[in-house]
Amino acid sequence: MHKLDRYCLPSTLKEAVAELNAPGRKAVLFGGGTLAVKTLPPSADTAVDSRLLKLNYVKTDSKYLTIGAGTTFTELLEKPAVKTWASGILHQAAFAISSRMVRDMGTLGGNLVRPYPYNHFPCLLLALDAQAVVAFKGKTQTVPLAELWSPKLMPLLGTKAILTEVKIPASSKNLSAIFEKFSKTESMWESYAIVTVAMEKKAGVCRSAAIALGSAVPTAMRFPKAEALLAGKTIDETLAEQAAAQAAAALPKLTQPEKADYVRGLVQVLVRRAILQAFAK
């Protein structure tokens, strides 16, 4: 049973991090709250509300598309830059999230730091080589996105440290990209697989490709060997199938191991299809 007996509404990031690290307290950060309520540790006694931290923003410059961790999915959908970046897959992924109510409340930060394999943005942002900015007590650190889910950092997020923003390289702006989610219904959260393929093309050749998978595996992952098969080549059905087979063969522990044969076959089909669609764009 949860026994939250203290509520904090800090107005600065420094104050918020200090509250999370208050001696003798077990504090938890709340953003949109759509996932935090499901993962709240029984030992938590302090709620730190992030609503005044002004972490809801989208900025662009010559180096990055920067999205504040407190940005809701509805706010993402309203930003012109998001609608066109990397073939519009950020906009597509945000729109595909459950219902309008969840999109109004849920935040990008929560989607990344709460340990659910079905979240859309870990897979997508991994394919775009995004970086994460994390505020600790006394310092701020920028790390590759995948480090958020490391055993060292994950337990600290929302309890000792705060994800403040995500930085997507400007080099990904014009990539040919595909985001595909396969579930029983279009709005269903617990999907079988989420695949993102982001490709740089020139003169009918794939110069580089990123293939990322979520939902089917507990933690979003890339497939470097499959990506290497595509680099520097003109992609056809045969090559796409080879890369997809390589990805399926590299799958580790699955989210639904009782459906392993089905999921592996599904991932192979989705990856092959996404590769061909990205190359054809």
TIMI-788296 format. One record per residue (C-alpha): residue number from 1; residue in three letters; x, y, z. Coordinates in steps of 0.2 Angstrom, whole numbers. Layout:
<r><nukol>NUM</nukol><rofi>ALA</rofi><east>X</east><north>Y</north><up>Z</up></r>
...
REM end
This chain:
<r><nukol>1</nukol><rofi>MET</rofi><east>0</east><north>0</north><up>0</up></r>
<r><nukol>2</nukol><rofi>HIS</rofi><east>7</east><north>17</north><up>-5</up></r>
<r><nukol>3</nukol><rofi>LYS</rofi><east>9</east><north>30</north><up>9</up></r>
<r><nukol>4</nukol><rofi>LEU</rofi><east>12</east><north>47</north><up>1</up></r>
<r><nukol>5</nukol><rofi>ASP</rofi><east>13</east><north>59</north><up>15</up></r>
<r><nukol>6</nukol><rofi>ARG</rofi><east>22</east><north>74</north><up>6</up></r>
<r><nukol>7</nukol><rofi>TYR</rofi><east>18</east><north>83</north><up>-10</up></r>
<r><nukol>8</nukol><rofi>CYS</rofi><east>31</east><north>95</north><up>-18</up></r>
<r><nukol>9</nukol><rofi>LEU</rofi><east>28</east><north>108</north><up>-32</up></r>
<r><nukol>10</nukol><rofi>PRO</rofi><east>45</east><north>114</north><up>-36</up></r>
<r><nukol>11</nukol><rofi>SER</rofi><east>47</east><north>129</north><up>-48</up></r>
<r><nukol>12</nukol><rofi>THR</rofi><east>65</east><north>125</north><up>-53</up></r>
<r><nukol>13</nukol><rofi>LEU</rofi><east>75</east><north>110</north><up>-59</up></r>
<r><nukol>14</nukol><rofi>LYS</rofi><east>87</east><north>112</north><up>-45</up></r>
<r><nukol>15</nukol><rofi>GLU</rofi><east>73</east><north>112</north><up>-32</up></r>
<r><nukol>16</nukol><rofi>ALA</rofi><east>65</east><north>97</north><up>-40</up></r>
<r><nukol>17</nukol><rofi>VAL</rofi><east>82</east><north>87</north><up>-40</up></r>
<r><nukol>18</nukol><rofi>ALA</rofi><east>85</east><north>92</north><up>-22</up></r>
<r><nukol>19</nukol><rofi>GLU</rofi><east>68</east><north>86</north><up>-17</up></r>
<r><nukol>20</nukol><rofi>LEU</rofi><east>71</east><north>69</north><up>-25</up></r>
<r><nukol>21</nukol><rofi>ASN</rofi><east>88</east><north>68</north><up>-15</up></r>
<r><nukol>22</nukol><rofi>ALA</rofi><east>81</east><north>74</north><up>2</up></r>
<r><nukol>23</nukol><rofi>PRO</rofi><east>88</east><north>63</north><up>16</up></r>
<r><nukol>24</nukol><rofi>GLY</rofi><east>77</east><north>50</north><up>23</up></r>
<r><nukol>25</nukol><rofi>ARG</rofi><east>64</east><north>52</north><up>9</up></r>
<r><nukol>26</nukol><rofi>LYS</rofi><east>58</east><north>40</north><up>-5</up></r>
<r><nukol>27</nukol><rofi>ALA</rofi><east>53</east><north>53</north><up>-18</up></r>
<r><nukol>28</nukol><rofi>VAL</rofi><east>45</east><north>50</north><up>-35</up></r>
<r><nukol>29</nukol><rofi>LEU</rofi><east>44</east><north>62</north><up>-49</up></r>
<r><nukol>30</nukol><rofi>PHE</rofi><east>27</east><north>64</north><up>-57</up></r>
<r><nukol>31</nukol><rofi>GLY</rofi><east>25</east><north>71</north><up>-75</up></r>
<r><nukol>32</nukol><rofi>GLY</rofi><east>9</east><north>66</north><up>-85</up></r>
<r><nukol>33</nukol><rofi>GLY</rofi><east>6</east><north>53</north><up>-72</up></r>
<r><nukol>34</nukol><rofi>THR</rofi><east>-2</east><north>40</north><up>-84</up></r>
<r><nukol>35</nukol><rofi>LEU</rofi><east>12</east><north>27</north><up>-81</up></r>
<r><nukol>36</nukol><rofi>ALA</rofi><east>19</east><north>33</north><up>-64</up></r>
<r><nukol>37</nukol><rofi>VAL</rofi><east>4</east><north>28</north><up>-55</up></r>
<r><nukol>38</nukol><rofi>LYS</rofi><east>6</east><north>10</north><up>-61</up></r>
<r><nukol>39</nukol><rofi>THR</rofi><east>25</east><north>9</north><up>-57</up></r>
<r><nukol>40</nukol><rofi>LEU</rofi><east>25</east><north>18</north><up>-40</up></r>
<r><nukol>41</nukol><rofi>PRO</rofi><east>36</east><north>9</north><up>-28</up></r>
<r><nukol>42</nukol><rofi>PRO</rofi><east>27</east><north>4</north><up>-12</up></r>
<r><nukol>43</nukol><rofi>SER</rofi><east>41</east><north>13</north><up>-2</up></r>
<r><nukol>44</nukol><rofi>ALA</rofi><east>37</east><north>30</north><up>-10</up></r>
<r><nukol>45</nukol><rofi>ASP</rofi><east>32</east><north>43</north><up>3</up></r>
<r><nukol>46</nukol><rofi>THR</rofi><east>35</east><north>59</north><up>-7</up></r>
<r><nukol>47</nukol><rofi>ALA</rofi><east>27</east><north>65</north><up>-23</up></r>
<r><nukol>48</nukol><rofi>VAL</rofi><east>37</east><north>78</north><up>-33</up></r>
<r><nukol>49</nukol><rofi>ASP</rofi><east>26</east><north>87</north><up>-46</up></r>
<r><nukol>50</nukol><rofi>SER</rofi><east>35</east><north>93</north><up>-62</up></r>
<r><nukol>51</nukol><rofi>ARG</rofi><east>22</east><north>104</north><up>-69</up></r>
<r><nukol>52</nukol><rofi>LEU</rofi><east>30</east><north>120</north><up>-65</up></r>
<r><nukol>53</nukol><rofi>LEU</rofi><east>47</east><north>115</north><up>-72</up></r>
<r><nukol>54</nukol><rofi>LYS</rofi><east>43</east><north>121</north><up>-90</up></r>
<r><nukol>55</nukol><rofi>LEU</rofi><east>50</east><north>106</north><up>-98</up></r>
<r><nukol>56</nukol><rofi>ASN</rofi><east>36</east><north>106</north><up>-112</up></r>
<r><nukol>57</nukol><rofi>TYR</rofi><east>45</east><north>114</north><up>-127</up></r>
<r><nukol>58</nukol><rofi>VAL</rofi><east>50</east><north>109</north><up>-145</up></r>
<r><nukol>59</nukol><rofi>LYS</rofi><east>66</east><north>119</north><up>-152</up></r>
<r><nukol>60</nukol><rofi>THR</rofi><east>76</east><north>118</north><up>-168</up></r>
<r><nukol>61</nukol><rofi>ASP</rofi><east>93</east><north>124</north><up>-172</up></r>
<r><nukol>62</nukol><rofi>SER</rofi><east>107</east><north>119</north><up>-184</up></r>
<r><nukol>63</nukol><rofi>LYS</rofi><east>112</east><north>104</north><up>-173</up></r>
<r><nukol>64</nukol><rofi>TYR</rofi><east>96</east><north>97</north><up>-165</up></r>
<r><nukol>65</nukol><rofi>LEU</rofi><east>78</east><north>95</north><up>-164</up></r>
<r><nukol>66</nukol><rofi>THR</rofi><east>76</east><north>97</north><up>-145</up></r>
<r><nukol>67</nukol><rofi>ILE</rofi><east>60</east><north>91</north><up>-136</up></r>
<r><nukol>68</nukol><rofi>GLY</rofi><east>57</east><north>94</north><up>-118</up></r>
<r><nukol>69</nukol><rofi>ALA</rofi><east>53</east><north>79</north><up>-107</up></r>
<r><nukol>70</nukol><rofi>GLY</rofi><east>37</east><north>87</north><up>-101</up></r>
<r><nukol>71</nukol><rofi>THR</rofi><east>30</east><north>89</north><up>-118</up></r>
<r><nukol>72</nukol><rofi>THR</rofi><east>14</east><north>80</north><up>-120</up></r>
<r><nukol>73</nukol><rofi>PHE</rofi><east>10</east><north>70</north><up>-135</up></r>
<r><nukol>74</nukol><rofi>THR</rofi><east>-4</east><north>82</north><up>-140</up></r>
<r><nukol>75</nukol><rofi>GLU</rofi><east>9</east><north>96</north><up>-139</up></r>
<r><nukol>76</nukol><rofi>LEU</rofi><east>20</east><north>86</north><up>-150</up></r>
<r><nukol>77</nukol><rofi>LEU</rofi><east>6</east><north>84</north><up>-163</up></r>
<r><nukol>78</nukol><rofi>GLU</rofi><east>4</east><north>103</north><up>-164</up></r>
<r><nukol>79</nukol><rofi>LYS</rofi><east>22</east><north>107</north><up>-168</up></r>
<r><nukol>80</nukol><rofi>PRO</rofi><east>26</east><north>110</north><up>-187</up></r>
<r><nukol>81</nukol><rofi>ALA</rofi><east>44</east><north>104</north><up>-185</up></r>
<r><nukol>82</nukol><rofi>VAL</rofi><east>37</east><north>87</north><up>-178</up></r>
<r><nukol>83</nukol><rofi>LYS</rofi><east>25</east><north>85</north><up>-192</up></r>
<r><nukol>84</nukol><rofi>THR</rofi><east>39</east><north>84</north><up>-206</up></r>
<r><nukol>85</nukol><rofi>TRP</rofi><east>54</east><north>78</north><up>-197</up></r>
<r><nukol>86</nukol><rofi>ALA</rofi><east>61</east><north>61</north><up>-203</up></r>
<r><nukol>87</nukol><rofi>SER</rofi><east>46</east><north>58</north><up>-214</up></r>
<r><nukol>88</nukol><rofi>GLY</rofi><east>34</east><north>63</north><up>-200</up></r>
<r><nukol>89</nukol><rofi>ILE</rofi><east>37</east><north>48</north><up>-190</up></r>
<r><nukol>90</nukol><rofi>LEU</rofi><east>37</east><north>57</north><up>-173</up></r>
<r><nukol>91</nukol><rofi>HIS</rofi><east>20</east><north>64</north><up>-177</up></r>
<r><nukol>92</nukol><rofi>GLN</rofi><east>14</east><north>47</north><up>-183</up></r>
<r><nukol>93</nukol><rofi>ALA</rofi><east>20</east><north>39</north><up>-167</up></r>
<r><nukol>94</nukol><rofi>ALA</rofi><east>12</east><north>52</north><up>-156</up></r>
<r><nukol>95</nukol><rofi>PHE</rofi><east>-5</east><north>51</north><up>-164</up></r>
<r><nukol>96</nukol><rofi>ALA</rofi><east>-5</east><north>32</north><up>-163</up></r>
<r><nukol>97</nukol><rofi>ILE</rofi><east>-4</east><north>33</north><up>-144</up></r>
<r><nukol>98</nukol><rofi>SER</rofi><east>-20</east><north>26</north><up>-136</up></r>
<r><nukol>99</nukol><rofi>SER</rofi><east>-33</east><north>40</north><up>-134</up></r>
<r><nukol>100</nukol><rofi>ARG</rofi><east>-35</east><north>59</north><up>-134</up></r>
<r><nukol>101</nukol><rofi>MET</rofi><east>-35</east><north>58</north><up>-115</up></r>
<r><nukol>102</nukol><rofi>VAL</rofi><east>-19</east><north>49</north><up>-114</up></r>
<r><nukol>103</nukol><rofi>ARG</rofi><east>-11</east><north>60</north><up>-127</up></r>
<r><nukol>104</nukol><rofi>ASP</rofi><east>-16</east><north>76</north><up>-117</up></r>
<r><nukol>105</nukol><rofi>MET</rofi><east>-8</east><north>69</north><up>-101</up></r>
<r><nukol>106</nukol><rofi>GLY</rofi><east>6</east><north>58</north><up>-106</up></r>
<r><nukol>107</nukol><rofi>THR</rofi><east>23</east><north>65</north><up>-109</up></r>
<r><nukol>108</nukol><rofi>LEU</rofi><east>38</east><north>61</north><up>-120</up></r>
<r><nukol>109</nukol><rofi>GLY</rofi><east>49</east><north>59</north><up>-104</up></r>
<r><nukol>110</nukol><rofi>GLY</rofi><east>37</east><north>47</north><up>-96</up></r>
<r><nukol>111</nukol><rofi>ASN</rofi><east>36</east><north>36</north><up>-112</up></r>
<r><nukol>112</nukol><rofi>LEU</rofi><east>55</east><north>35</north><up>-111</up></r>
<r><nukol>113</nukol><rofi>VAL</rofi><east>59</east><north>32</north><up>-93</up></r>
<r><nukol>114</nukol><rofi>ARG</rofi><east>45</east><north>21</north><up>-87</up></r>
<r><nukol>115</nukol><rofi>PRO</rofi><east>50</east><north>2</north><up>-90</up></r>
<r><nukol>116</nukol><rofi>TYR</rofi><east>36</east><north>-3</north><up>-102</up></r>
<r><nukol>117</nukol><rofi>PRO</rofi><east>41</east><north>-12</north><up>-119</up></r>
<r><nukol>118</nukol><rofi>TYR</rofi><east>25</east><north>-6</north><up>-127</up></r>
<r><nukol>119</nukol><rofi>ASN</rofi><east>30</east><north>13</north><up>-127</up></r>
<r><nukol>120</nukol><rofi>HIS</rofi><east>32</east><north>20</north><up>-144</up></r>
<r><nukol>121</nukol><rofi>PHE</rofi><east>46</east><north>32</north><up>-143</up></r>
<r><nukol>122</nukol><rofi>PRO</rofi><east>61</east><north>22</north><up>-136</up></r>
<r><nukol>123</nukol><rofi>CYS</rofi><east>61</east><north>12</north><up>-152</up></r>
<r><nukol>124</nukol><rofi>LEU</rofi><east>58</east><north>27</north><up>-163</up></r>
<r><nukol>125</nukol><rofi>LEU</rofi><east>71</east><north>39</north><up>-155</up></r>
<r><nukol>126</nukol><rofi>LEU</rofi><east>84</east><north>25</north><up>-155</up></r>
<r><nukol>127</nukol><rofi>ALA</rofi><east>83</east><north>24</north><up>-174</up></r>
<r><nukol>128</nukol><rofi>LEU</rofi><east>86</east><north>42</north><up>-175</up></r>
<r><nukol>129</nukol><rofi>ASP</rofi><east>101</east><north>42</north><up>-164</up></r>
<r><nukol>130</nukol><rofi>ALA</rofi><east>94</east><north>53</north><up>-151</up></r>
<r><nukol>131</nukol><rofi>GLN</rofi><east>103</east><north>59</north><up>-135</up></r>
<r><nukol>132</nukol><rofi>ALA</rofi><east>95</east><north>61</north><up>-118</up></r>
<r><nukol>133</nukol><rofi>VAL</rofi><east>99</east><north>75</north><up>-106</up></r>
<r><nukol>134</nukol><rofi>VAL</rofi><east>98</east><north>70</north><up>-87</up></r>
<r><nukol>135</nukol><rofi>ALA</rofi><east>99</east><north>82</north><up>-72</up></r>
<r><nukol>136</nukol><rofi>PHE</rofi><east>108</east><north>75</north><up>-57</up></r>
<r><nukol>137</nukol><rofi>LYS</rofi><east>111</east><north>83</north><up>-41</up></r>
<r><nukol>138</nukol><rofi>GLY</rofi><east>125</east><north>96</north><up>-45</up></r>
<r><nukol>139</nukol><rofi>LYS</rofi><east>127</east><north>91</north><up>-63</up></r>
<r><nukol>140</nukol><rofi>THR</rofi><east>119</east><north>88</north><up>-80</up></r>
<r><nukol>141</nukol><rofi>GLN</rofi><east>124</east><north>75</north><up>-92</up></r>
<r><nukol>142</nukol><rofi>THR</rofi><east>120</east><north>71</north><up>-110</up></r>
<r><nukol>143</nukol><rofi>VAL</rofi><east>120</east><north>52</north><up>-114</up></r>
<r><nukol>144</nukol><rofi>PRO</rofi><east>115</east><north>41</north><up>-129</up></r>
<r><nukol>145</nukol><rofi>LEU</rofi><east>97</east><north>37</north><up>-128</up></r>
<r><nukol>146</nukol><rofi>ALA</rofi><east>100</east><north>18</north><up>-124</up></r>
<r><nukol>147</nukol><rofi>GLU</rofi><east>109</east><north>22</north><up>-108</up></r>
<r><nukol>148</nukol><rofi>LEU</rofi><east>93</east><north>28</north><up>-101</up></r>
<r><nukol>149</nukol><rofi>TRP</rofi><east>88</east><north>9</north><up>-99</up></r>
<r><nukol>150</nukol><rofi>SER</rofi><east>105</east><north>4</north><up>-92</up></r>
<r><nukol>151</nukol><rofi>PRO</rofi><east>105</east><north>-5</north><up>-75</up></r>
<r><nukol>152</nukol><rofi>LYS</rofi><east>115</east><north>10</north><up>-68</up></r>
<r><nukol>153</nukol><rofi>LEU</rofi><east>104</east><north>24</north><up>-74</up></r>
<r><nukol>154</nukol><rofi>MET</rofi><east>86</east><north>17</north><up>-75</up></r>
<r><nukol>155</nukol><rofi>PRO</rofi><east>83</east><north>16</north><up>-56</up></r>
<r><nukol>156</nukol><rofi>LEU</rofi><east>89</east><north>34</north><up>-54</up></r>
<r><nukol>157</nukol><rofi>LEU</rofi><east>77</east><north>42</north><up>-66</up></r>
<r><nukol>158</nukol><rofi>GLY</rofi><east>62</east><north>50</north><up>-57</up></r>
<r><nukol>159</nukol><rofi>THR</rofi><east>69</east><north>45</north><up>-40</up></r>
<r><nukol>160</nukol><rofi>LYS</rofi><east>86</east><north>53</north><up>-40</up></r>
<r><nukol>161</nukol><rofi>ALA</rofi><east>88</east><north>61</north><up>-57</up></r>
<r><nukol>162</nukol><rofi>ILE</rofi><east>77</east><north>69</north><up>-70</up></r>
<r><nukol>163</nukol><rofi>LEU</rofi><east>76</east><north>67</north><up>-89</up></r>
<r><nukol>164</nukol><rofi>THR</rofi><east>75</east><north>85</north><up>-95</up></r>
<r><nukol>165</nukol><rofi>GLU</rofi><east>75</east><north>84</north><up>-114</up></r>
<r><nukol>166</nukol><rofi>VAL</rofi><east>79</east><north>73</north><up>-129</up></r>
<r><nukol>167</nukol><rofi>LYS</rofi><east>90</east><north>80</north><up>-143</up></r>
<r><nukol>168</nukol><rofi>ILE</rofi><east>88</east><north>72</north><up>-160</up></r>
<r><nukol>169</nukol><rofi>PRO</rofi><east>102</east><north>76</north><up>-173</up></r>
<r><nukol>170</nukol><rofi>ALA</rofi><east>98</east><north>88</north><up>-187</up></r>
<r><nukol>171</nukol><rofi>SER</rofi><east>106</east><north>75</north><up>-199</up></r>
<r><nukol>172</nukol><rofi>SER</rofi><east>90</east><north>64</north><up>-196</up></r>
<r><nukol>173</nukol><rofi>LYS</rofi><east>78</east><north>78</north><up>-202</up></r>
<r><nukol>174</nukol><rofi>ASN</rofi><east>77</east><north>72</north><up>-220</up></r>
<r><nukol>175</nukol><rofi>LEU</rofi><east>79</east><north>53</north><up>-218</up></r>
<r><nukol>176</nukol><rofi>SER</rofi><east>67</east><north>42</north><up>-226</up></r>
<r><nukol>177</nukol><rofi>ALA</rofi><east>58</east><north>34</north><up>-211</up></r>
<r><nukol>178</nukol><rofi>ILE</rofi><east>45</east><north>21</north><up>-207</up></r>
<r><nukol>179</nukol><rofi>PHE</rofi><east>36</east><north>18</north><up>-190</up></r>
<r><nukol>180</nukol><rofi>GLU</rofi><east>25</east><north>3</north><up>-189</up></r>
<r><nukol>181</nukol><rofi>LYS</rofi><east>15</east><north>-4</north><up>-175</up></r>
<r><nukol>182</nukol><rofi>PHE</rofi><east>7</east><north>-21</north><up>-175</up></r>
<r><nukol>183</nukol><rofi>SER</rofi><east>-7</east><north>-25</north><up>-162</up></r>
<r><nukol>184</nukol><rofi>LYS</rofi><east>-24</east><north>-32</north><up>-162</up></r>
<r><nukol>185</nukol><rofi>THR</rofi><east>-32</east><north>-15</north><up>-163</up></r>
<r><nukol>186</nukol><rofi>GLU</rofi><east>-25</east><north>1</north><up>-170</up></r>
<r><nukol>187</nukol><rofi>SER</rofi><east>-26</east><north>10</north><up>-153</up></r>
<r><nukol>188</nukol><rofi>MET</rofi><east>-21</east><north>-5</north><up>-142</up></r>
<r><nukol>189</nukol><rofi>TRP</rofi><east>-6</east><north>-1</north><up>-131</up></r>
<r><nukol>190</nukol><rofi>GLU</rofi><east>0</east><north>-19</north><up>-129</up></r>
<r><nukol>191</nukol><rofi>SER</rofi><east>6</east><north>-22</north><up>-147</up></r>
<r><nukol>192</nukol><rofi>TYR</rofi><east>16</east><north>-37</north><up>-153</up></r>
<r><nukol>193</nukol><rofi>ALA</rofi><east>29</east><north>-27</north><up>-161</up></r>
<r><nukol>194</nukol><rofi>ILE</rofi><east>35</east><north>-9</north><up>-166</up></r>
<r><nukol>195</nukol><rofi>VAL</rofi><east>47</east><north>-7</north><up>-180</up></r>
<r><nukol>196</nukol><rofi>THR</rofi><east>56</east><north>9</north><up>-185</up></r>
<r><nukol>197</nukol><rofi>VAL</rofi><east>67</east><north>10</north><up>-200</up></r>
<r><nukol>198</nukol><rofi>ALA</rofi><east>77</east><north>26</north><up>-204</up></r>
<r><nukol>199</nukol><rofi>MET</rofi><east>87</east><north>27</north><up>-220</up></r>
<r><nukol>200</nukol><rofi>GLU</rofi><east>98</east><north>40</north><up>-229</up></r>
<r><nukol>201</nukol><rofi>LYS</rofi><east>97</east><north>38</north><up>-248</up></r>
<r><nukol>202</nukol><rofi>LYS</rofi><east>107</east><north>45</north><up>-262</up></r>
<r><nukol>203</nukol><rofi>ALA</rofi><east>106</east><north>42</north><up>-281</up></r>
<r><nukol>204</nukol><rofi>GLY</rofi><east>96</east><north>26</north><up>-278</up></r>
<r><nukol>205</nukol><rofi>VAL</rofi><east>108</east><north>19</north><up>-265</up></r>
<r><nukol>206</nukol><rofi>CYS</rofi><east>105</east><north>16</north><up>-246</up></r>
<r><nukol>207</nukol><rofi>ARG</rofi><east>120</east><north>26</north><up>-239</up></r>
<r><nukol>208</nukol><rofi>SER</rofi><east>115</east><north>21</north><up>-221</up></r>
<r><nukol>209</nukol><rofi>ALA</rofi><east>100</east><north>13</north><up>-212</up></r>
<r><nukol>210</nukol><rofi>ALA</rofi><east>94</east><north>11</north><up>-194</up></r>
<r><nukol>211</nukol><rofi>ILE</rofi><east>83</east><north>-3</north><up>-189</up></r>
<r><nukol>212</nukol><rofi>ALA</rofi><east>75</east><north>-2</north><up>-172</up></r>
<r><nukol>213</nukol><rofi>LEU</rofi><east>63</east><north>-14</north><up>-163</up></r>
<r><nukol>214</nukol><rofi>GLY</rofi><east>51</east><north>-11</north><up>-148</up></r>
<r><nukol>215</nukol><rofi>SER</rofi><east>37</east><north>-20</north><up>-139</up></r>
<r><nukol>216</nukol><rofi>ALA</rofi><east>42</east><north>-38</north><up>-145</up></r>
<r><nukol>217</nukol><rofi>VAL</rofi><east>58</east><north>-36</north><up>-134</up></r>
<r><nukol>218</nukol><rofi>PRO</rofi><east>58</east><north>-30</north><up>-116</up></r>
<r><nukol>219</nukol><rofi>THR</rofi><east>70</east><north>-16</north><up>-120</up></r>
<r><nukol>220</nukol><rofi>ALA</rofi><east>71</east><north>-7</north><up>-137</up></r>
<r><nukol>221</nukol><rofi>MET</rofi><east>85</east><north>-12</north><up>-148</up></r>
<r><nukol>222</nukol><rofi>ARG</rofi><east>95</east><north>-9</north><up>-164</up></r>
<r><nukol>223</nukol><rofi>PHE</rofi><east>101</east><north>-22</north><up>-177</up></r>
<r><nukol>224</nukol><rofi>PRO</rofi><east>119</east><north>-17</north><up>-182</up></r>
<r><nukol>225</nukol><rofi>LYS</rofi><east>122</east><north>-33</north><up>-193</up></r>
<r><nukol>226</nukol><rofi>ALA</rofi><east>106</east><north>-31</north><up>-202</up></r>
<r><nukol>227</nukol><rofi>GLU</rofi><east>109</east><north>-12</north><up>-205</up></r>
<r><nukol>228</nukol><rofi>ALA</rofi><east>127</east><north>-16</north><up>-211</up></r>
<r><nukol>229</nukol><rofi>LEU</rofi><east>119</east><north>-27</north><up>-225</up></r>
<r><nukol>230</nukol><rofi>LEU</rofi><east>110</east><north>-13</north><up>-232</up></r>
<r><nukol>231</nukol><rofi>ALA</rofi><east>123</east><north>1</north><up>-232</up></r>
<r><nukol>232</nukol><rofi>GLY</rofi><east>130</east><north>6</north><up>-248</up></r>
<r><nukol>233</nukol><rofi>LYS</rofi><east>118</east><north>-5</north><up>-258</up></r>
<r><nukol>234</nukol><rofi>THR</rofi><east>102</east><north>-3</north><up>-269</up></r>
<r><nukol>235</nukol><rofi>ILE</rofi><east>89</east><north>-12</north><up>-260</up></r>
<r><nukol>236</nukol><rofi>ASP</rofi><east>77</east><north>-25</north><up>-268</up></r>
<r><nukol>237</nukol><rofi>GLU</rofi><east>66</east><north>-39</north><up>-261</up></r>
<r><nukol>238</nukol><rofi>THR</rofi><east>80</east><north>-51</north><up>-259</up></r>
<r><nukol>239</nukol><rofi>LEU</rofi><east>92</east><north>-39</north><up>-249</up></r>
<r><nukol>240</nukol><rofi>ALA</rofi><east>77</east><north>-33</north><up>-238</up></r>
<r><nukol>241</nukol><rofi>GLU</rofi><east>73</east><north>-51</north><up>-234</up></r>
<r><nukol>242</nukol><rofi>GLN</rofi><east>91</east><north>-55</north><up>-229</up></r>
<r><nukol>243</nukol><rofi>ALA</rofi><east>92</east><north>-40</north><up>-218</up></r>
<r><nukol>244</nukol><rofi>ALA</rofi><east>75</east><north>-45</north><up>-210</up></r>
<r><nukol>245</nukol><rofi>ALA</rofi><east>80</east><north>-63</north><up>-207</up></r>
<r><nukol>246</nukol><rofi>GLN</rofi><east>96</east><north>-57</north><up>-199</up></r>
<r><nukol>247</nukol><rofi>ALA</rofi><east>86</east><north>-46</north><up>-187</up></r>
<r><nukol>248</nukol><rofi>ALA</rofi><east>74</east><north>-60</north><up>-183</up></r>
<r><nukol>249</nukol><rofi>ALA</rofi><east>89</east><north>-71</north><up>-179</up></r>
<r><nukol>250</nukol><rofi>ALA</rofi><east>96</east><north>-59</north><up>-167</up></r>
<r><nukol>251</nukol><rofi>LEU</rofi><east>81</east><north>-57</north><up>-156</up></r>
<r><nukol>252</nukol><rofi>PRO</rofi><east>85</east><north>-60</north><up>-138</up></r>
<r><nukol>253</nukol><rofi>LYS</rofi><east>73</east><north>-63</north><up>-124</up></r>
<r><nukol>254</nukol><rofi>LEU</rofi><east>55</east><north>-59</north><up>-130</up></r>
<r><nukol>255</nukol><rofi>THR</rofi><east>42</east><north>-50</north><up>-121</up></r>
<r><nukol>256</nukol><rofi>GLN</rofi><east>29</east><north>-64</north><up>-125</up></r>
<r><nukol>257</nukol><rofi>PRO</rofi><east>40</east><north>-79</north><up>-125</up></r>
<r><nukol>258</nukol><rofi>GLU</rofi><east>25</east><north>-91</north><up>-126</up></r>
<r><nukol>259</nukol><rofi>LYS</rofi><east>22</east><north>-84</north><up>-143</up></r>
<r><nukol>260</nukol><rofi>ALA</rofi><east>40</east><north>-84</north><up>-149</up></r>
<r><nukol>261</nukol><rofi>ASP</rofi><east>38</east><north>-92</north><up>-166</up></r>
<r><nukol>262</nukol><rofi>TYR</rofi><east>24</east><north>-80</north><up>-170</up></r>
<r><nukol>263</nukol><rofi>VAL</rofi><east>33</east><north>-65</north><up>-164</up></r>
<r><nukol>264</nukol><rofi>ARG</rofi><east>49</east><north>-69</north><up>-173</up></r>
<r><nukol>265</nukol><rofi>GLY</rofi><east>40</east><north>-72</north><up>-189</up></r>
<r><nukol>266</nukol><rofi>LEU</rofi><east>30</east><north>-56</north><up>-187</up></r>
<r><nukol>267</nukol><rofi>VAL</rofi><east>46</east><north>-46</north><up>-184</up></r>
<r><nukol>268</nukol><rofi>GLN</rofi><east>54</east><north>-53</north><up>-199</up></r>
<r><nukol>269</nukol><rofi>VAL</rofi><east>39</east><north>-48</north><up>-210</up></r>
<r><nukol>270</nukol><rofi>LEU</rofi><east>38</east><north>-30</north><up>-202</up></r>
<r><nukol>271</nukol><rofi>VAL</rofi><east>56</east><north>-27</north><up>-204</up></r>
<r><nukol>272</nukol><rofi>ARG</rofi><east>57</east><north>-32</north><up>-222</up></r>
<r><nukol>273</nukol><rofi>ARG</rofi><east>41</east><north>-22</north><up>-226</up></r>
<r><nukol>274</nukol><rofi>ALA</rofi><east>48</east><north>-6</north><up>-217</up></r>
<r><nukol>275</nukol><rofi>ILE</rofi><east>65</east><north>-8</north><up>-226</up></r>
<r><nukol>276</nukol><rofi>LEU</rofi><east>56</east><north>-8</north><up>-243</up></r>
<r><nukol>277</nukol><rofi>GLN</rofi><east>44</east><north>6</north><up>-239</up></r>
<r><nukol>278</nukol><rofi>ALA</rofi><east>58</east><north>17</north><up>-233</up></r>
<r><nukol>279</nukol><rofi>PHE</rofi><east>69</east><north>14</north><up>-248</up></r>
<r><nukol>280</nukol><rofi>ALA</rofi><east>54</east><north>17</north><up>-260</up></r>
<r><nukol>281</nukol><rofi>LYS</rofi><east>50</east><north>34</north><up>-252</up></r>
REM end
